[in-house]
Amino acid sequence: RSDIAVWNLSKKNLDGWRWFCKTVCRNVLEPVLTVSASVMKLHLYFLCDVQLFSRLKDNS
């Protein structure tokens, strides 16, 4: 009987962990990824602008 109780407990813990990980991923990782994606986009735009600007400067 105690084995079954332990197994049920660990299964509950596993479900709890799964829920916890999902929640953490949703609340922490998604915003972070969104922010870093935005930063990367800005960075790329900035690099493109800089290259464009230096090209224009070279041509004039």
Contact map, one row per residue, 1 for C-alpha under 8 A:
111110000000000000000000000000000000000000000000000000000000
111111000000000000000000000000000000000000000000000000000000
111111100000000000000000000000000000000000000000000000000000
111111110000000000000000000000000000000000000000000000000000
111111111000000000000000000000000000000000000000000000000000
011111111100000000000000000000000000000000000000000000000000
001111111110000000000000000000000000000000000000000000000000
000111111111000000000000000000000000000000000000000000000000
000011111111100000000000000000000000000000000000000000000000
000001111111110000000000000000000000000000000000000000000000
000000111111111000000000000000000000000000000000000000000000
000000011111111100000000000000000000000000000000000000000000
000000001111111110000000000000000000000000000000000000000000
000000000111111111000000000000000000000000000000000000000000
000000000011111111100000000000000000000000000000000000000000
000000000001111111110000000000000000000000000000000000000000
000000000000111111111000000000000000000000000000000000000000
000000000000011111111100000000000000000000000000000000000000
000000000000001111111110000000000000000000000000000000000000
000000000000000111111111000000000000000000000000000000000000
000000000000000011111111100000000000000000000000000000000000
000000000000000001111111110000000000000000000000000000000000
000000000000000000111111111000000000000000000000000000000000
000000000000000000011111111110000000000000000000000000000000
000000000000000000001111111111000000000000000000000000000000
000000000000000000000111111111100000000000000000000000000000
000000000000000000000011111111100000000000000000000000000000
000000000000000000000001111111110000000000000000000000000000
000000000000000000000001111111111000000000000000000000000000
000000000000000000000000111111111100000000000000000000000000
000000000000000000000000011111111110000000000000000000000000
000000000000000000000000000111111111000000000000000000000000
000000000000000000000000000011111111100000000000000000000000
000000000000000000000000000001111111110000000000000000000000
000000000000000000000000000000111111111000000000000000000000
000000000000000000000000000000011111111100000000000000000000
000000000000000000000000000000001111111110000000000000000000
000000000000000000000000000000000111111111000000000000000000
000000000000000000000000000000000011111111100000000000000000
000000000000000000000000000000000001111111110000000000000000
000000000000000000000000000000000000111111111000000000000000
000000000000000000000000000000000000011111111100000000000000
000000000000000000000000000000000000001111111110000000000000
000000000000000000000000000000000000000111111111000000000000
000000000000000000000000000000000000000011111111100000000000
000000000000000000000000000000000000000001111111110000000000
000000000000000000000000000000000000000000111111111000000000
000000000000000000000000000000000000000000011111111100000000
000000000000000000000000000000000000000000001111111110000000
000000000000000000000000000000000000000000000111111111000000
000000000000000000000000000000000000000000000011111111100000
000000000000000000000000000000000000000000000001111111110000
000000000000000000000000000000000000000000000000111111111000
000000000000000000000000000000000000000000000000011111111100
000000000000000000000000000000000000000000000000001111111110
000000000000000000000000000000000000000000000000000111111111
000000000000000000000000000000000000000000000000000011111111
000000000000000000000000000000000000000000000000000001111111
000000000000000000000000000000000000000000000000000000111111
000000000000000000000000000000000000000000000000000000011111
